[in-house]
């Protein structure tokens, strides 16, 4: 039976905007209040999805969330018609209002942690939506994320869905952005790596001081238990607090893995030597490639600004691996030189393919942020919602949908426009019909 790693990319929503909401995310902060282009952002994301599908990869699409989040604004005490709720919130609590307009669900690397059936006790693919408690604007996402995942993977013979962890920072969970999996083949048991920033119940342990550590050790342990993973196939790794304080807000900004390759920066982890020994021991005797990028070749600042590690490493049908990188990597001399050197090294990585995802990059997310990886076999893929899988027909239809519903300019002032809310709901209602998702949004259930 064939095995695949399917990338499910988040479709950029119609209210894509730059509010600079994410403390610790340098790109997000530096572009705060700039004018965004939702139409261009959505089309850039779709172009990347289609390009990977054309390379022979299996590619899926995850729907965006409804924004502004009127239900949350009402929960916070703003009343009246939807238009009145928008107006009152924007005037009385502008920062709360902007948080409820966040476009952050586009980064589906934070949507959930996924463990394939080859790793789990019951042989099913397990999904746990991230609670994202560290940032209010992201903590709005888990319930709808769970509904979208359930509508995408809706056969309980093959898929198991868990409720997100408790909404408390002791169990702060940022999803697959702090999780990766190494394996010989996608369909065989692998080693799951959980990277955390701090211990919630032991403050004597190392932790960053400038920026928050969003993932806790305790959350990573809980997900491993929920997914039925074996201790001998799990490695818990603490992220280097110093790089968190340099703007490395998630592990996927400083490290990425695929099959038997772990690509990481010299400063990525605490106790790197012992971590690599544990990974190698649990991985087994098969070839394993640790590609460490030294600080002398690429500084942490260059890695963060270009998202060198927030790239996708994919295994092409031809058998070798390619890195899917943002154009910013090509434009930075140090990073470009390193990638040119990497493809000539004795590793499975033989190509680098560059993509324009500037609308996402300016808001703090690169190619890897845009996708959730799901290792699947043929039966599991067939059991998934076929209307969420990229092909020529879906690509054309979604581009037409974006052209019809999205604006090409969006400022902070535009977010309070009741007409934008109406446009967004109309668009999302039509999208659920295109992708056969059912009623996953609160406004559809009123």
KAURSUL-V163769 format. One record per helix or strand. SS is the DSSP state (H for helix, E for strand). FROM is the first residue (numbers start at 1). LEN is the number of residues. If there is no record, write none. Layout:
SS&FROM&LEN ; SS&FROM&LEN
This chain:
E&3&8 ; H&26&5 ; E&36&1 ; H&38&17 ; E&59&4 ; H&70&6 ; H&82&11 ; H&94&6 ; H&104&3 ; H&108&3 ; E&112&4 ; E&125&5 ; H&136&4 ; H&142&11 ; E&159&4 ; H&169&3 ; H&175&4 ; E&179&4 ; E&191&6 ; E&198&1 ; E&216&1 ; H&217&10 ; H&231&3 ; E&234&6 ; H&241&4 ; H&251&3 ; E&255&4 ; E&261&5 ; E&269&1 ; H&272&12 ; E&289&5 ; H&300&7 ; E&312&4 ; E&321&6 ; H&327&5 ; H&333&10 ; E&349&7 ; H&358&4 ; E&371&7 ; H&378&6 ; H&386&3 ; E&389&1 ; H&392&14 ; E&410&1 ; H&413&4 ; H&418&17 ; H&442&4
